[in-house]
Amino acid sequence: MIIELVQGDITKIQVDAIVNAANSALRGGGGVDGAIHAAGGSEILEECMQIRGGCPVGEARITTAGKLPAKKVIHTVGPQWGKEDKEEEKLANCYINSLELARKHGLNSIAFPNISTGIYHFPKQKAAEIAIKTVKKNIKPGQEVFFVCYDDENFAIYKQELQAHAAQDQ
C-alpha cells in the first residue's frame, strides 16, 4: 500500500487508472473533466455516451483512457457543496467506489484529482481530510494511490494533511 502526493497535470500521470471528477451526465465539462476529455480524445466521450443513466453522485464508472498514458479512466461525481444532503458521505463514496472499481478491473495504481473542490465549491481542507482518511481506510495491499494536485493551494493542503496522518500513525 502506497499513498503519494504529486503536483502536476493528472492527464500526464502514468498509472493504471486516473480518476475524473465528472458531472453526472458524463459528457465532459470544465476543470479536470474537460482536461481529461481533451487530452484523452473522443474515445472517452464515446464510451461515456454508452453508459446508460450516467453516474449518480458518489458512484463511479469506468471507460477507456483513449490517448492518455493511463489504461483506464474512472469517472466519479462529487457532491456540490451546499446543494445536497450528506456531502461528506458522498465525497467519501467517490473514493471508496473508485478504489473498488479499480480493484475489480485489476488496476493497482490510481491517481485522484481534488474531487469537488473546483466549481462544486467543496471546502478544500475538508475535502483533503475526507480524501486521505477514506483512502487510508480503504486501500488494499498492492494498491498505489497518487493524489495529484494541479495548484499550489491544494498541494500545500494535502501535504500538511498527509504529514498529520503520518504523525498519527507512528
Backbone torsions as a table, in degrees:
resi	resn	phi	psi	omega
1	MET	NA	122.6	-179.5
2	ILE	-130.7	134.7	173.2
3	ILE	-126.7	122.2	-178.4
4	GLU	-129.5	156.9	177.9
5	LEU	-112.8	132.9	-179.2
6	VAL	-132.3	138.4	171.7
7	GLN	-105.6	126.2	180.0
8	GLY	160.3	-158.9	-175.6
9	ASP	-99.3	116.0	-176.2
10	ILE	-61.6	-24.6	-179.6
11	THR	-72.2	-10.2	-179.6
12	LYS	-106.7	0.2	-176.8
13	ILE	-78.4	131.0	178.1
14	GLN	-93.3	97.6	178.4
15	VAL	-140.5	172.6	177.0
16	ASP	-66.8	-40.5	-178.0
17	ALA	-143.9	139.4	168.8
18	ILE	-110.0	147.8	-179.9
19	VAL	-98.5	133.7	177.5
20	ASN	-103.0	127.0	172.7
21	ALA	-80.8	87.7	-169.7
22	ALA	-92.5	173.1	168.5
23	ASN	-99.1	162.4	-172.3
24	SER	-65.1	-20.7	177.7
25	ALA	-82.4	-12.4	-178.5
26	LEU	55.7	42.2	-176.9
27	ARG	-113.0	16.7	-177.1
28	GLY	80.7	162.5	-178.5
29	GLY	-172.1	-143.3	179.6
30	GLY	-97.0	-173.3	175.4
31	GLY	56.6	-139.5	-177.5
32	VAL	-63.4	-34.9	179.1
33	ASP	-59.7	-49.7	179.1
34	GLY	-63.9	-39.3	180.0
35	ALA	-64.4	-41.6	179.9
36	ILE	-65.6	-45.3	179.1
37	HIS	-65.1	-39.8	-179.9
38	ALA	-66.2	-46.0	-177.7
39	ALA	-74.1	-33.0	-176.0
40	GLY	-83.2	-20.8	179.0
41	GLY	89.9	178.1	-172.0
42	SER	-67.2	-20.2	-178.3
43	GLU	-61.0	-33.8	-179.8
44	ILE	-65.0	-49.7	179.7
45	LEU	-62.6	-39.4	179.0
46	GLU	-59.3	-43.1	177.7
47	GLU	-69.7	-38.5	178.3
48	CYS	-59.1	-38.1	-178.5
49	MET	-68.1	-18.6	178.4
50	GLN	-83.8	-11.6	-177.7
51	ILE	-84.0	107.4	-177.6
52	ARG	-69.2	132.9	177.2
53	GLY	84.4	0.9	178.9
54	GLY	64.2	-135.8	-177.8
55	CYS	-147.0	112.3	177.5
56	PRO	-65.2	157.5	178.7
57	VAL	-55.2	131.1	177.9
58	GLY	90.8	-14.0	179.6
59	GLU	-95.7	178.9	-177.7
60	ALA	-143.7	147.6	176.5
61	ARG	-133.8	158.4	-175.8
62	ILE	-124.7	142.9	176.0
63	THR	-140.8	178.2	171.1
64	THR	-59.2	163.7	174.0
65	ALA	-103.0	2.5	178.3
66	GLY	56.5	-123.9	-176.6
67	LYS	-88.9	3.7	179.8
68	LEU	-73.1	157.1	178.1
69	PRO	-71.9	-13.2	176.8
70	ALA	-76.9	162.3	177.1
71	LYS	-81.2	-37.4	-176.0
72	LYS	-141.4	160.2	170.4
73	VAL	-115.5	128.3	173.9
74	ILE	-102.8	119.4	-178.1
75	HIS	-97.1	127.7	176.3
76	THR	-133.8	147.6	-176.8
77	VAL	-111.0	112.8	178.2
78	GLY	-80.9	162.1	179.8
79	PRO	-78.2	151.1	173.4
80	GLN	-89.0	121.6	-176.3
81	TRP	-61.7	128.4	176.7
82	GLY	80.4	3.4	-176.9
83	LYS	-116.8	-2.7	180.0
84	GLU	-153.4	170.8	-179.3
85	ASP	-84.8	155.1	172.3
86	LYS	54.9	44.2	-178.0
87	GLU	-57.7	-42.0	-177.4
88	GLU	-65.4	-42.9	178.3
89	GLU	-64.1	-41.7	-179.8
90	LYS	-66.4	-37.3	177.4
91	LEU	-66.0	-43.9	176.8
92	ALA	-58.5	-39.4	179.4
93	ASN	-63.0	-30.8	176.0
94	CYS	-58.0	-44.9	-178.8
95	TYR	-72.2	-44.3	179.9
96	ILE	-60.0	-50.1	-176.2
97	ASN	-69.3	-33.3	177.0
98	SER	-67.8	-44.3	177.7
99	LEU	-61.8	-42.5	-179.7
100	GLU	-65.2	-42.9	179.3
101	LEU	-64.2	-39.7	176.5
102	ALA	-60.8	-45.8	178.9
103	ARG	-59.0	-46.1	-178.3
104	LYS	-59.9	-28.0	-177.9
105	HIS	-101.9	10.6	177.6
106	GLY	68.4	28.0	-179.5
107	LEU	-99.1	111.2	-172.2
108	ASN	-93.0	-24.8	178.7
109	SER	-113.6	130.4	-173.3
110	ILE	-138.6	135.3	-179.7
111	ALA	-113.0	127.4	179.5
112	PHE	-107.5	138.8	168.8
113	PRO	-85.2	-173.1	176.4
114	ASN	-88.0	85.6	-173.2
115	ILE	-62.9	132.2	173.9
116	SER	73.5	1.2	-175.0
117	THR	-89.7	-5.1	179.0
118	GLY	-89.3	-114.4	-176.3
119	ILE	-68.1	-12.2	177.0
120	TYR	-87.9	-4.5	168.7
121	HIS	59.1	24.9	175.3
122	PHE	-66.6	133.1	179.7
123	PRO	-56.4	127.5	-171.5
124	LYS	-60.8	-42.2	-179.6
125	GLN	-63.7	-47.4	179.9
126	LYS	-62.9	-40.0	179.5
127	ALA	-63.8	-41.3	178.7
128	ALA	-64.2	-43.6	178.6
129	GLU	-58.7	-46.3	-179.1
130	ILE	-65.0	-45.4	-178.1
131	ALA	-59.0	-50.8	-175.6
132	ILE	-68.5	-46.3	179.6
133	LYS	-60.1	-44.0	-177.4
134	THR	-68.3	-43.9	179.6
135	VAL	-64.4	-45.4	179.9
136	LYS	-58.4	-36.3	-178.4
137	LYS	-76.3	-27.4	-171.1
138	ASN	-113.8	-5.7	177.9
139	ILE	-70.1	142.8	-178.9
140	LYS	-111.4	159.3	177.1
141	PRO	-53.8	137.3	-179.3
142	GLY	91.8	-12.2	178.9
143	GLN	-91.1	144.1	173.7
144	GLU	-120.0	130.4	178.3
145	VAL	-119.8	132.7	176.5
146	PHE	-118.2	124.4	171.3
147	PHE	-91.7	116.3	-176.1
148	VAL	-106.6	113.7	-178.9
149	CYS	-106.4	124.7	-179.0
150	TYR	-78.8	-36.5	-173.9
151	ASP	-109.8	161.1	-178.1
152	ASP	-62.1	-39.3	-176.5
153	GLU	-62.2	-51.2	179.3
154	ASN	-64.4	-39.0	178.7
155	PHE	-58.5	-46.0	-179.9
156	ALA	-64.3	-40.7	179.3
157	ILE	-63.9	-47.7	-179.3
158	TYR	-65.1	-39.6	179.0
159	LYS	-60.7	-47.0	179.4
160	GLN	-62.5	-43.5	-178.2
161	GLU	-66.9	-41.7	178.1
162	LEU	-65.4	-38.7	176.9
163	GLN	-64.8	-40.0	178.2
164	ALA	-63.4	-41.2	179.0
165	HIS	-68.2	-37.5	178.5
166	ALA	-64.4	-38.5	178.8
167	ALA	-66.5	-37.4	178.7
168	GLN	-67.0	-32.9	-177.2
169	ASP	-73.1	-17.4	-176.3
170	GLN	-89.2	NA	NA
